[in-house]
């Protein structure tokens, strides 16, 4: 009987059993000598049922406590996963920025060549500046 009580499904049986014992005594089916014995059996069974239910409640409390610990662990894992996702998102942004820089570098790579026309203009400008400075120095001595 006790094993079937662990889930609480047989609890009503003991109420029925006690009611049946009282009904048998009340209707006079049980003789006076056996009334006390029948009541003791019903009371003993009822006591076992209460004990079994108490044990079930204790076990459920323990399982609930264990479940709460598991829930806390899951919550911590969830928080760490969120932090990891933020880190991954930042890494993805960095990778995208680096790819953009790489593309810009590729574009700049071709534009760093000095064209001969630009080089000639630079030499012409330097020659004009040099001629102007030399002229100033020559006119400044007179």
N, C-alpha and C positions, 0 to 999 in steps of 0.2 A: 504494500500500500504506500509506503513512504516514497518509493522511487517515482510512483505516478503523481505524487504531490509536488515534486520539485518545480514543476511548471505552474502549479496552482490550479490545474484543471479539475482535480478531484475534491476541491474544497466544499462544494455543495453536497457531496456525498455525506459528509459528517453532520451537516445540519439535518439532512434527511434521516440519517441513522438516529440522531438524538430525538427527533420528532417521532420517529417510529417507535422507539423505546418508550417514550412518554405515552404514546397512543396505546401500546400494548398494556402498559400498567393501568392506564385510565379505564380501558375497556374491560379490565379484569382477566385478560388472557393469560397474564403471568401471575403466578401465585405470589403471595407475600414474601415467601422465603427467597424467591428468585428476583424480586423487584430490585433489591439493593445490588445484587450481583449484576443484573442487566444495566442498571444505572452506572455502576462502576466501569463496566466494559465500555459503555457509550462515552463516559467521561474520560477514560483512558485513551480511547481512540481520538476523541476530540483534542486531548492534550497533545497527542502525537501529531495531529494535524496542525495545531498551533505551532509546535516546535518545528515541523517541516516548513511551514510558511515563514517562520522567523529565519530559518537557515536560508530559504530561498531569497528573502529580502536582503540578508547579509551578502549573499553571493551576488545579487544584482547590484548592490551598492559598490562592491569591489569591482565588478565588471564596469560599472559606470565610471568609477574612479580611473580605471585603466583606460577606458575610452576617452575620458577627458585628457589624460596624458598624451594619448595618441593624437587627439585633436590639436593640442598645443604644439606637438612636434610637426604636424601637418601645417599648422599656421606658420611656424618658423621656416619650414621648407618653402611655403608659398612666398613669404617675405624675401627669402634668399633668391628664389627664382625671379621675383620681380626685380630685385637689385641686379641680378645677372642679365636680365632682359634689357635693363637700362644701360648696362655696360656694353652689351652687344649692339644696341642701337647707337650708342656713342661711337663704337668702333666702326659701324657701318657708315656713319656720317663722316668719320675721319677718312675712311677708305674712299668714299665718294669725292671728298675734297682733294685727296692725293691724286685720284684719277683725273680730276679737273686740272690740277696743277701739271700733271704729266702731259695732258693734251696741250695746255698752254706752252709748256716747254718745247713740245714738238713743233708748235707753230713758231715759237721764237727762234728755234734752232735754224730755220731757213732764213730768217730775217737778219741774222747777225753778220752775214757776208757784206763786206764793203764793196760797193759798186765802183768801177773805175771812174765814172763821171763824178761821183761824190768825192773821191780821192783827189781828182784834179781840181775841183772847186776848193777843197781844203788847202792844197798847195798854193793855189792862186791867192787865197785869202792870206795865208802866211807870208807870201811874197809881198803883197800889198802892205801888210802891217810892218814887215821888215823894211821896206822901201820908205814908209812914212817915218818910222823911228830913225832910220839912217839920215833921212832928210832933216829931221828935227835936230839931230845931233850936229849935222853939218851946218845948218843955218844958225844953230845956237852958238857955235864957236866964233862966228863972225861978229 
